[in-house]
Amino acid sequence: MAETAHYRVPGMTCDHCVNAVKAELSALAGVARVDVDLGTKVVGVTGERLDDAALRAAIELAGYEALR
């Protein structure tokens, strides 16, 4: 069953930021979809057996802080 995790990523300011975050998250096992709202700086990750620590680490690897 799919689940969705949401994170605030206050450091995102442009499409490059969005693409970097999407690329890192999409590479994780179990991630089916990544939605980013640049206006609200919220990232939604949908998939199965999502690992909060892995999702946060992927966002940090892209260069941004992930807040819940």
C-alpha positions, -999 to 999 in steps of 0.1 A, spaced: 0 0 0 14 34 -10 21 60 16 31 97 14 56 116 35 58 154 34 88 175 42 94 213 43 126 222 25 131 259 32 163 262 12 147 255 -22 145 287 -42 145 277 -79 138 250 -105 174 237 -101 168 231 -64 136 213 -72 153 191 -98 182 183 -74 158 172 -47 136 152 -71 166 134 -86 180 123 -52 146 112 -38 136 94 -71 167 72 -69 156 56 -36 140 22 -35 103 23 -30 98 58 -42 71 60 -69 65 97 -71 80 130 -59 59 162 -59 75 196 -51 56 228 -45 83 255 -47 59 282 -35 53 265 -2 87 247 -2 69 214 5 81 180 -9 57 151 -10 72 116 -15 48 87 -24 58 51 -24 59 19 -5 80 12 27 94 47 28 123 51 51 122 85 68 159 86 75 167 77 39 144 103 26 159 130 48 194 119 39 186 121 1 173 157 6 204 166 25 226 149 -2 209 173 -26 222 202 -4 190 211 16 176 207 51 145 185 54 120 195 81 89 175 91 
